[in-house]
Amino acid sequence: MGIAERKERQRAELREQILRVARDMVMREGFAALSMRKLADAVEYAPATLYLHFENRDAIARELCVRGFQDLLAAFEPAAAVEEPVERLYRLAEAYVKFGLEQPETYRLIFMEDPKLSTELFKDAPDGAGPRSFGVLVKVFEDLKAAGRLAEEAEPWKLAEVLWAGVHGLVSLRLTCTGFKGSPADELARLLVTTLVNGLPELKPARAAKKAR
């Protein structure tokens, strides 16, 4: 291995070390604890060395967001392989909620810390892990429509947004309202999909409901 190759490998290894330590710091203490000086102390390098690899703290945060979305996409993989679309919906909703609750700081970072982080990933990287993760949700509804199981006017993109908003709400509620003793999150995820697919259980027409009273 030549000198240039060795230096490049060492540079790549240090960059990965910085990201690994930054991720561990966020996992332990939250995103607010991350700073270039504190990170430099943790990797035992001068702060100036970190700036050779990352422009600033936000650049590190963006890279952690990219990797967070990659983790989410990986969490989707087993569910996305389910052939039957409705069962796939259930499995994807459960996978999303499980990911958010098992990796709360990663979830907070990519969805709940700084809106510009996720906005940049969706706006500037249309083929990145973030848009691809959402694409997995869109694909379910596209498959349902292609099979003739949705009305012709149904819009898979909007239906996927509704599903995403629902599972994001479940995770956010659990992460921000820890004092609220609600139902198990996995049960709520299944109920969310059931309601989306079948509507409210045994909902009566307004006139019939009035007579029943």
Summary of the structure (lengths in Angstrom):
residues: 213
radius of gyration: 21.6
end to end distance: 83.3
largest distance: 85.7
contacts: 600
relative contact order: 0.09
helix: 77%
strand: 0%
